[in-house]
Amino acid sequence: MKKGFPALSAFCRVCLCTALTGLIAGCTLTKHIALDSLSDSLAGADKRGRAAKIKRAENSLMPVLTGEEDAVLMGDFFPTVLKLYEIIAAQNPRHQGLSVMTGSLYVMYANVFVQAPAERLDASQYDLQAEEQKRAKLHYLRGASYALRALELRYPGLSAALDEGNLEDTLQFVERFKKSDVPAAYWAGAGRLGAFSADPLDMERLKTLPCTAALLERAAELDPDYNEGAIWDILTAFYALAPAEFGGNIERAEFTNAESFRASKGKSPSPYITYATSFCVPNQDAEGFKENLKKALAFDIESDPANRLALVIAQKKAAWLLAHGDDFFIEWE
């Protein structure tokens, strides 16, 4: 045996390796626990998609975002939020709550900060409008894919059924949904319908519309009052404006719109805006259009401080629609 640091016997080497393995495993376990804890906090839901219990309201991140009044500030900040969530989601891909939250943020970004501004561009900016609608579609689909990741973990094969437009298989999956699946189903459906609204000439996506509607219908059945009627609101726009051969149904739209008003309990301007665009414009009811948009504008943004951002954005849309009524009606005064 050489002098200096003593040679390790076989027994010592085994003991040391065992100890190091345990240490590494312990560090990995600690990392996963910390990552799950961070993911729970960012998502407001746990790794199985169940709403997380937050002891104090100030511990929740979302009111800081949704309670903001400055929509421009949020528009500038949103990409940073998106990439933050996406980075964490990449480190914790099986955390269902985080997948759904990441998906919801992408869908909101696509709708509020990409598609809505694109729709307000002047006709002379057609090329820019087309490019922004393309971006909106990209982010809608990315959001939907994140929400579907959570559902796919629970119901393997659902994504393929949706993409194939296989209504029979889709219905077999959604019939197994539980109330805890509603957030994922809503954001997946909203993202997929949003992508179609940004590119209505996408024939591959057109054939999947009935399957997406089935996803949302099941969510509405399980939780009719979810997010103050948000599911009914998006179904109203779909049934009122989609081609009949791909699921459009004006009678169903009237029912879902009534449910949207009921579930919102007068707290959201969205049902008024949806009614104005989905019913008044096709029927050329200019007075009804004005009446409903004015009701949307009458909401006090301080009536719901936690949702100031949504109220501000909705009223911005209502104001723009009123100012451009002559773009939608033959007779407009």
N, C-alpha and C positions, 0 to 999 in steps of 0.2 A: 504494500500500500504506500503510495507516495505521500510525502509530507505535505502540509498545507491543508486545503479544504478536504476533509475526509471523504472518501468515496462512499456513495450511497449504496447500501445493500439493496438487493432486489425487493426485500420487504419494505424498506423505507421508500423506495421509488413508487411502489404500489400505493403505499399510504399517502404519499405526497400527491400523486396523480388523482387519487380518490378525493382528497381534500380540495384540490384545485377545481376538479370537476363540479364538486358541490358548490364551491364559491361562484364559479361561472354560472351554474344553473340558478343560484340564488340571485345573482345580478340580473340575469335574464328575466327571472320571475318578477323581481322588483321593477324592472323596466316595463314589463307588460302591465303590472298593476298601476304604475304611474301613468302609462299611456292610456289605459282604460279610464282612469280617473279624469284625465285631461279631456278625453273624448266625450265622456259623460257630461262634463261641464260645458263643452262647446256645443254639444248636440241637444242638451236638455232631455236626453234619453239614454238608456243604457245599451249595452252591446246586443241585447235582444230586441231593441226597439221600444222598450217600455219607458213611459215618461219617468224621468228622474225626479226624485224628491229633493226640492231645493228648500232648505230651511229658511233662508232669508231672501227677499226679493232682490236685494242689491247684489246677491251672489250670481244672478243670472245675467249673461252677456246680452241676450237679445233685446231687452227693453232699451238698452243704450243705443242700439241700432234702430229699432222700430219706433222709438220715441223721438227721434230726431225730426226737427221741423224743416231743416234746410235740405231739400232734395238734391240740389247741385253738389253740396258737400258729400252726401251719400253716394251720388253717382261717381264722384272722383275716388272715393274710398273703397267702393264695392269690389273692384278688381283685386285689391290687396286682401280683402276678406276672403274672396273666392279662392285665391291661391293658398292662403293660410289653411283653410279647411281642406283643400285638396291635398296639400302636403301631409297633413295629419292623417287624412283618410288613406293615403298611400301606405302609411306606416301601420295602419290598423284596418285593413280591408274587410275584416269580418265583423266590425263594429256596426251593427245595423242602424243604431240611432244616428251615428255620425254620417253614414252613407245617405240617410234620408235628409238630414240637415244640409249636407253639401249639395244634394240634388235640389232641394227647395231654393237654396240661394242662387243656383245657376238659373233656375226657371224664373225666379223673380228678376234677376239681372237681365235676362233675355227680354222679358216682357216690359219692364219699366224703363230700363236704361238703353235698350237697343231698338226693339221693335216700335215702341210708342213714339220715340223721336223720329224714327224713319217714316212712320205714317204721317207725321206732321210736316214733312219736307214738301217744298213746292214741286209742282209737276215738272218744272224745268230741271230739277235735280234727280231725274229718273235713274241715272247710272249709280249715283250715291245711294239712293233709296234701295235699289236692287242689291247693292253690296251689303248694306246694313241688314236687310231682310235675310240675306244669306248668313250673316253673323248671328242673327237672332235664332235662326233654325239650328245652327251649330250648337249654341248654348242651351237651347231648349232640349235638344236630344242628349246633350251631355248631362243635363240635370235629370232627365228621365232615366238615363242609364244608371245613375247613382241610386236613385230611389228603387229602381228595379233590382239592383244588386241585393238590397235587403230582402225583397220579396223572393228573389231567386234562391237565397239561402234557405228560406222557409218552404218554398214550393218549386223545387228544381223542374225546369221545363217550361215554366210560365213565359219567360222571355221569348223562347222559340215560338210558342203558340201565338203570342201577340204579333211578332214580326212576320209570321206566315199568314196572318189574318185568319187563323183557324178558330172560328167562333165557338164551335162545339167543344174543343179542347180548352179554350180560354174559360168558358163557363164552368167546366168541371173544376178548374183551379179556383176561380173566384168564389164558388160556392163553399169552399173550405176556409175562406178568409174569416178572421176574427176581428174584433173591434180594434185590437192593437195593430192590425195591418192597415188601418184607414189612412194614417199620414203618408205612408209609403205609396199606397194606391192612389191617393189624391195627387201627389206631386209627380208620380209617374204618368198618370193620365193627363194632368195639366201640361206637362212637358211635351207629350206626344201630340196633343191637340194644338198646342202652341206652335210646334214645328210645322204642322199642316197649315195653320193660319198664315205662317210666314212664307210658305211655298205651296199654295193650293194646286199647283200643276204637278206635284210629285205623285205620280200614279201608283207607285209602290206603297206609299204611305196611305193613299186614299183607301185602298182595300182593307187596311187595318183599322179604320175608324170604328166600325161596330164593336170590335174587340176592346178598343180603348174605352168606348162608351160603357161597355159591360163592366169594365174595371171600376169606373166611377159610379155606376149605378149601384154596385155592390157596396162600395164605400158609403154611399148615401143611405143605403138600407141599414148598414151597421151603426152609423153615427149621423143621423139626420141633421143635427145641429152643429156639426163639425165646423170650426172656424167661422161661426156666425153665418152659416149657409153657403160657404165658399164652393162646396161641391155642386149644390143646386145651381149656383150662378154660372159656373162654367158649362154645366149640362144645358142650361137654357140657351146660351150662345151656340152651342153645338147643334141642338135639335132645331133651332130656328133658322140657322143659316147653312147647314150641311145639305148636300143633295139628297133627295128622298131615297134614291137607290143605294145610298151609303149610310143610311141611318137618320136622315133629317125627318122630323116629325113635328109639325106645328102644334098639334094638340098636346103632345108630350112637353113641348117647350112652354106652353101656357101653364101646365101643371108644375113643372120645375121652377118656373118664375114665381109662381104663388108660394111655393115652398121656400124659395130664396128670401122673399119678403118676410115670411113667417119666422124663419130661423134667425134672420138678422135682427129681429126685434127693434127695428128702427135705429140701430146703432151703426149701420154702414150705408154709404151712398152707392155702393156698387150695384145693388138691384135696380136702382133708378136709372143708372147709366146703361146697364145691360138692357133694360126694357126699352129705353130710348133708341138704342142702336139695333136691337134685334127685332123689335116689333114696329116701332114708329117709322123708322126709315123704310122698310119694305112696304108698309101700308101707306106711305106718304102722308103720315099724320104729323104735320109740322107743329101743331099746337100741343099735342101730346109730348112730342120731342122736347119742346121748350119747357113745358110744365115739369117733366121728370128731371131734366138737367138743372133747373132752378132749385128743385128740392135737394138735389145732390150738393149744390153750392151753398145751401142754407145750413149745412152741418157746421157746428162749432168744433174746430180742431182740438180745442181744449176739453171737449166732452169725453175724450178717451186718450189721455196723455201717453199711454203705452203704445198707441197706434197712430201717433201724429203723422208719421211718414206716409202711411197708407191713405189717410184722409187728405193730406196735402196733394199726393199724386193723383188720387181720384178726382179731386176738385180741379186740378190743373187740366185733366182730360176733359171734364165736363165743360170748363170754360172755353177750351179750344173748340170743342164740338159746337157749342153755341155760336161762337164767333165765325164758324165756317158752315153754318146751316145751309147756305146757298149751294154748297158742294154736294148736298145730299137730297135736296128737295127742288122739284120743278118750280113750285110756288113758295117763295120765302120772303117774309117781310121783317 
